[in-house]
Amino acid sequence: MDLDEFAKPNFDPKKWIDNMTKDVDKGEEREKSVMSLIAKLQVQFHRLNGDFESTARDVIHHLPKINKDAGKLSEDAGDLQDKMNAVRDEIDKIKKNTDMTISSLEKIDRVKMELMKYKEALHEADKWTMLSNDIKAALDVRDIDTVTCKVLTMQQSLSILTNAHDYEDKKLELESFKNQLEAMASPLLLQAFTSKSIEQSKKYVETFKSINRLPQLLKLYSQNQKSLLIQAWEIMSDVDSDENVVESFRNYYNTLYSTWIEQIKWFDCVFSEKTGVDVLLELFKDLCQALSPKFIKHMDNSLKQVSEPLILLMDLKTCAQQFANNLKSAIGTLSNNSNIDKVKSLGKAIYLPYKNHISKYGVYQEAALHPHLASLNVLTDDIMESVQNLGSQNSKAFSYLDDANNLCVNLTESCGYPGYLKVAENFLNSYLNQYRLIKKKINESQQKNYEEVNMFQMCLNILQYLGNFLNRVKQLDQECMLNLTKVKMEYSKPDVHPFYNYPELLLDETKRGEFDNVLRNLSETNQLNEFKSVFDNVRDLCRDVYDASYKIMFEPILTILNSLGTSMWDVKRGTTTSTSDLPDYSFVPQEYITQIGQYLMNMPQLLDPFSLSKNLELALALSLVGSYYSELLDSTATDENSFAELFLSQISKGTCKAYAKQILAIQKLSNFASKQLATDINYLGNVLEDMGFNLTKKLQDIAILLKLSPPSSVQSIKALKNSKNVNCLEK
């Protein structure tokens, strides 16, 4: 029987009994099993009671002994507490005596140290006078080694004499000796620097370092190198002629770069505890600033003597740029903000001589393009030859601007675009004067009875060249936008290298503001709008030339209509009974309207060479004339949308408009004249229908009124005139 279950805190008697009897199935056997289990439990309880009584008797028997032992332990604890208190008192007494002893020892030690200092100070004071005399004697004989040794000793003595009453005087005397030593060593140091003697240079560097004159030494080093490099430029600029100014600059920049590489290595050997990059950055910045006026003077003299100053300026700037790129590689990674500021200052100093000229890029570029503009004269004695010249001159004009664009990108790193865009705009507007002169010449030739077809062909050629011109302007505008977008992304990078931040390096404050405005407008509007005046002028020219071409082809029709007068419609003509009562089918179109009809039917043949449904340049120019031509630019346009179809549509509308105007000018009409005029209108309608067009609603209304009006009545004439208000004429 497992009695451990009784000791568990969650003991359940029912569950325990069930578990003990779960294997018994029958009722009687289960009852017997329970009775047996109860008997066993009673036996266990009797046994447990016996054990408990035995244990209780033993405890009662040993209680007196336990009490006696507890009392004894209490007495021992009291004795131990008394002993501990006695020990604590003894420790406090010893500690107090010891503190007094240590304090006395420390005081004695301080007195000893002070006495030693006084002794040493007295010794150094006596020694100071001897050192001073020795240094003066060594200075007289210019014994630099002895002076250095004595000055170092005197410097150590001064650190001991800090409490001396004449400390400041001694300090001034030491500084005086250091100054004399520096003055005596400087020529020898410069000689060592110039001869590039590492051993001698190290010796004097240690001397200056030991007397705390390293800043003065570095200043002396920088002045010496700066003087040598300025002297090198003067030699190069005197030897090379003005024709070799680019070679002079290139050679000198190469000299500077080789000097940098050489001095970095030399500096690391001589100044082991100082980095040469910081010193050389400052040195080269001062050097470039000092040379800037000399460079500018040399450049100005050379720029005045060349025919293409921008090319020379770009070559010179390229030399400086190559030097800056080489230095960038030599400098390596910029580790701290101090280096970044120094590199930025050096970059500005390198490009300083070019800043003024590049800021005036627009002025130089305008002067460079002026001779090219004068060479673009297309006018000759033959007007057709003049028109044909426009094609080749367009290519030349934009080749000049493309070259200027490339020059702007390469010379100004795209920072000169504000100037370039203004120059290009003025150049293109000035070149468009050639188109105006040719148009004027065409107008004059039209009065000299040139053939309409030839004149019309020349007008279409001009429109095509204007479309070519407009397309090239759009391409140039797009290229400028792409370049500016690219440089905007490049210059706006937070990690752009100071040598590549060209807006700050190449532009003055005013031009930099203009450049920023162009970039800002591009970001806000996603377009430049710099060629707006050019687009406006091209649009006006296209409309003027188109109007001229329209007038040329419409002039024969207008001449026929204007020659009619009103006499042929006199009310007295054809008023006899025999003629006034003729049926409509007996009337035939008159000669004037058949001439117009014949001219209209021949016009498609005349226009066939100029249909040019796939000529995008002509379509581009015509799209500026009116919205009805814009469909020519649709890539899905069919032959039905060709220029010939659209132009004939305009001619047909113009014919109807002019004819209606002529009819409405008639004061009176007989019945015969009304029928004749209706027949003429009907004939014109048939001609237009054969061509694929219709009479205008205005002319159709007039024809209806002519057929319905009573003969020779004032009311019919008024009805004809009032028909002006029926419908508006289409343009």
Protein Blocks (a to p, Z undefined) as FASTA:
>chain_A
ZZklmmpmklcfklmmmmmmmmpmbfmlmmmmmmmmmmmmmmmmmmmmmmmmmmmmmmmm
mmmmmmmmmmmmmmmmmmmmmmmmmmmmmmmmmmmmmmmmmmmmmmmmmmmmmmmmmmmm
mmmmmmmmmmmmmmmmmmmnopaklmmmmmmmmmmmmmmmmmpmklmmmmmmmmmmmmmm
mmmmmmmmmmmmmnopaklmmmmmmmmmmnopmmmmmmmmmmmmmmmmmmmmmmmmmmpc
fklmmmmmmmmmmmmmmmmmmmmmmmmmmmmmbcfklmmmmmmmmmmmmmmmmmmmmmmm
mmmmpmblmlmmmmmmmmmmmmmmmmmmmnopafbfklmmmmmmmmmmmmmmmmmmmmmm
mmmmmmmmmmmmmmmcfbdfblklmmmmmmmmmmmmmmmmmmmmmmmmmmnnomlmmmmm
mmmmmmmmmmmmmmmmmmmmmmmmmmnopafklmmmmmmmmmmmmmmmmmmmmmmmmmmm
mmmmmmmmmmmpmklcfklmmmlmmpcfklmmmmmmmmmmmmmnopnklmmmmmmmmmmm
mmmmmmmmmmmmmmmmmmmmmmnommlmgfkgopafklmmpcfklpccdfklmmmmmmmm
mmmmmmmmmnommlmklmmmmmmmpmklmmmmpmkbcfklgmklmmmmmmmmmmmmmmmm
mmmmpmbdcfklmmmmmmmmmmmmmmmmmnopacdfklmmmmmmmmmpcghifklmmmmm
mmmmmpccdZZ
